Amino acid sequence: MHLKGPMPKNYALEAIHSNRHLLKYFLQAFAAGGPEMDELFDQLVEDSLEYTAEAEELGLVYPSANPRHRAVVMLLQSFGALMLHRQLKRHLGGSPLDGEPEGMLPYMSAVMELYTQPVLNAEMYTELMASQAEFERRIGNPDQDDPAPELNADDTFPRHLMRKKKLTDE
């Protein structure tokens, strides 16, 4: 769906509210699983890639190092929130499945904060990863004097931390 002009202020909330019967079906169907639901989820990923690319072109969304992974994670998080709608209502006062659209404002506000303001401090994360790399280097080879690998803000999950070596193994 492509909207022309500005999006109405409560468009997303109204869309959720007026289609809650579909949301309930999706929850049950995704929980049951099967090839049809896999195909539907795959299509949701493709659709998400398309509209996220359009939003990127408009400057509304930052580019991703891996757009497909980002799309999958965002969908998983969204469906996870739906599956936990009772907890959402208990803690934030609204549920997309059994409440008024306005009840979802605290949730939507928190989601927008997560998406628009970084949660992690990139500089501190980089320092922490460099410190961890130095610690692992010393544990792995205490006689070696080479410096820890250089990290920068683009190293969101440094490859050297992905190895499966346990620190207790010698």
C-alpha positions in Angstrom: 0.0 0.0 0.0 1.4 3.4 -0.9 0.0 6.5 0.7 0.0 9.8 -1.1 0.6 12.8 1.1 1.2 12.8 4.8 0.1 9.8 6.7 -2.8 10.4 9.1 -1.5 10.8 12.7 -3.2 7.6 14.0 -3.1 5.5 10.8 -1.1 2.6 12.2 -3.2 2.4 15.4 -6.5 2.5 13.4 -5.2 -0.2 11.0 -4.3 -2.4 13.9 -7.6 -1.8 15.6 -9.7 -2.4 12.5 -7.8 -5.6 11.6 -7.4 -7.3 15.0 -9.3 -10.4 13.7 -6.5 -10.9 11.2 -3.9 -10.3 13.9 -5.4 -13.1 16.0 -5.4 -15.4 13.1 -1.8 -14.6 12.3 -0.8 -15.3 15.8 -2.5 -18.7 15.9 -1.2 -19.6 12.4 2.4 -18.6 13.0 2.4 -20.5 16.3 1.1 -23.6 14.5 3.7 -23.1 11.7 3.9 -25.0 8.4 5.0 -24.3 4.9 2.1 -21.9 4.2 3.1 -19.7 7.2 6.8 -19.9 6.1 5.8 -18.6 2.7 3.7 -15.8 4.3 6.5 -14.8 6.5 8.9 -14.8 3.6 6.5 -12.5 1.7 6.3 -10.2 4.7 10.1 -10.0 4.7 10.1 -9.2 0.9 7.4 -6.5 1.4 9.3 -5.1 4.3 12.5 -4.9 2.2 10.6 -3.0 -0.4 9.0 -0.4 1.8 12.1 0.0 3.9 14.1 0.7 0.8 11.6 3.3 -0.2 11.8 4.9 3.2 15.6 4.8 2.9 15.4 6.7 -0.4 13.2 9.4 1.3 15.8 9.7 4.1 13.4 8.3 6.8 15.4 5.2 7.5 19.1 4.7 7.8 20.8 2.2 5.5 21.5 -1.2 7.0 24.6 -3.4 6.6 22.2 -6.3 6.0 18.7 -5.1 5.1 17.3 -8.6 5.0 18.5 -9.5 8.5 17.1 -6.2 9.8 13.7 -6.9 8.2 13.6 -10.4 9.7 14.5 -9.1 13.2 12.0 -6.3 13.0 9.2 -8.7 12.0 10.2 -11.2 14.7 10.1 -8.4 17.3 6.7 -7.2 16.1 5.1 -10.6 16.1 6.8 -11.3 19.5 5.1 -8.3 20.9 1.8 -9.5 19.5 2.2 -12.9 21.1 2.9 -11.3 24.4 -0.1 -8.9 24.1 -1.4 -9.7 27.6 1.9 -8.7 29.1 1.9 -5.6 26.9 -1.5 -4.6 28.3 -0.4 -5.3 31.9 2.7 -3.2 31.7 1.8 -0.5 29.2 -2.0 -0.4 29.4 -2.9 -1.4 25.8 -3.2 -4.4 23.6 -3.5 -4.5 19.8 -5.9 -7.5 20.2 -8.4 -6.3 22.8 -8.2 -2.6 23.4 -8.8 0.8 21.9 -6.2 2.2 19.5 -5.2 4.9 22.0 -4.2 2.3 24.5 -1.3 1.4 22.3 0.3 4.9 22.4 2.7 4.0 25.3 3.9 1.0 23.3 4.2 2.9 20.0 6.1 5.7 21.8 8.6 3.2 23.3 9.1 1.5 19.9 9.7 4.9 18.2 12.2 5.8 20.9 14.0 2.5 20.3 14.1 3.0 16.6 15.0 6.7 16.6 17.4 7.0 19.5 20.4 4.6 19.9 20.1 2.3 22.9 23.8 1.4 23.0 26.6 3.9 23.2 28.8 3.0 20.1 32.0 4.5 21.5 31.6 2.6 24.8 30.7 -0.6 22.9 33.8 -0.3 20.8 36.0 0.2 23.8 34.3 -2.7 25.6 35.0 -5.0 22.5 38.6 -3.9 22.3 39.0 -4.6 26.0 37.4 -8.0 25.6 39.6 -8.8 22.6 42.8 -7.8 24.6 41.6 -10.0 27.5 41.0 -13.0 25.1 44.3 -12.5 23.4 46.1 -12.5 26.7 44.2 -15.6 27.9 44.8 -17.4 24.6 48.5 -16.6 24.3 49.9 -14.7 27.3 53.4 -14.6 25.8 52.3 -12.8 22.6 52.8 -9.0 22.5 50.7 -8.2 19.4 48.1 -5.5 19.9 44.4 -6.3 20.1 42.6 -6.1 16.8 41.5 -2.6 15.9 37.7 -2.1 16.1 35.6 0.8 14.8 32.0 1.8 15.2 31.1 -0.4 12.2 32.1 -3.6 14.1 28.7 -4.3 15.6 29.7 -7.9 16.3 33.4 -8.4 15.7 34.2 -11.7 14.0 36.9 -12.5 16.4 34.3 -12.8 19.2 32.2 -15.3 17.1 34.7 -18.2 17.6 33.5 -21.1 19.7 36.6 -21.3 21.9 35.8 -21.5 25.6 38.1 -19.5 27.9 38.5 -22.6 30.1 39.9 -24.7 27.3 43.7 -24.6 27.0 
